[in-house]
Amino acid sequence: MKSKADYGLDAPLVVRRLALGGLALLCAGIVLCILPATSQIGWLRPWALRGITASIGCLATAGVMFWGSKVGKLRLRDRLLATFSWRGDERVLDVGCGHGLMLIGAARQLTTGQAIGIDLWKKEDQAGNSADATRENLRREGVAERVELRDCDARALPFEDGIFDVVLSSWALHNIYEPAGRAQAVREICRVLKPGGRVALTDIRHASEYARELRLASMGNVRRSWPNFIFVTPTVTVFAEKPPAP
Ligand SMILES: C[S@@+](CC[C@H](N)C(=O)[O-])C[C@H]1O[C@@H](n2cnc3c(N)ncnc32)[C@H](O)[C@@H]1O
C-alpha cells in the first residue's frame, strides 16, 4: 500500500557512523592505492585492499538499514497486518509507536475501532521522533480521528486490565536495555490485552525472551515468524493469543 507518511530512520547514529566510517575507509584505501610505494607511508599499502573491502561492508550495511527504514519495514508491516482477520471495531495498542508505522497500518483496518500509540519519543532510536511528527503522519494518512497518542513508558502502561483486542510493537522493546525492564513491558502488554486478544512483537533481538515471558504470562499459541533481514540483524515477530475467558 502506498504511504504518504515519513516513518523516520531507525538507529540513526548507527547508520551515520557506518556511512561516515565506510567513506573514511574508502578514501584512505584509495589514497593508499595511488601512493607510490616509496613514499613515507608507502609501507601501509598492503592495507589498502582490506580498507576498501571493510568500507564496502560498512556502506552496504548502512544502505540496507536505510532501505529497511524507508521501504522494507513498510512491506513487512503490511504483510504482518494482513495475517490478522480484522472486524474493524478492534481496540489496538502500538507500544513504542515512533512515527506510527504499525499504528497507522492497524488504524487503516478500523471502521468503528480505535488505535492508541504510546512512546517516549527517543530521538536516538528514530530520527526526528516526536508526537508532533506522528500526528502529522496520522493526518497525512487520514486516520487521525480514530487514533490517540500518549506519552508513556512501555513498562508502566496507563491502561486498565484487558481492554485491547490487539497489541503490536515493532523494533521498540530492544531499546529497553535491562532484561527485567523488557520482561516488565511484556507483562504489561499481556495485562492490557482482552481475553481472546492477539499480540505481535516484532524486533531485531530477544525473540526467545519475549516468547518465554508470553508463556509465563499464560499466553497461548506462542509462535515465531521466520527471520527477515531488512535491518541486516534478523527481525523476528513473536505472536501469541490470550486464552478466552472461561
Ligand atoms: C526504532 S523505533 C521504532 C518505532 C516504530 N515502532 C517503528 O516500527 O517505526 C523504537 C521506538 O521505541 C521507543 N521506545 C524506546 N524505549 C521505550 C519505552 N521504554 N517505552 C516506550 N517507548 C519506547 C522509542 O522512543 C522509539 O520511538
The ligand as an ORCA input file, in Angstrom:
! r2SCAN-3c Opt
* xyz 0 1
  C      13.348      2.037     16.395
  S      11.975      2.945     16.957
  C      10.633      2.031     16.221
  C       9.388      2.867     16.121
  C       8.188      2.216     15.428
  N       7.637      1.165     16.241
  C       8.567      1.690     14.067
  O       8.495      0.475     13.848
  O       8.897      2.504     13.191
  C      11.852      2.486     18.668
  C      10.808      3.289     19.430
  O      10.684      2.772     20.757
  C      10.515      3.887     21.639
  N      10.875      3.472     22.996
  C      12.078      3.134     23.470
  N      12.003      2.790     24.767
  C      10.701      2.915     25.130
  C       9.968      2.697     26.337
  N      10.568      2.272     27.454
  N       8.634      2.930     26.337
  C       8.004      3.358     25.211
  N       8.640      3.564     24.037
  C       9.966      3.354     23.997
  C      11.435      4.950     21.047
  O      11.133      6.235     21.523
  C      11.159      4.757     19.563
  O      10.079      5.530     19.124
*
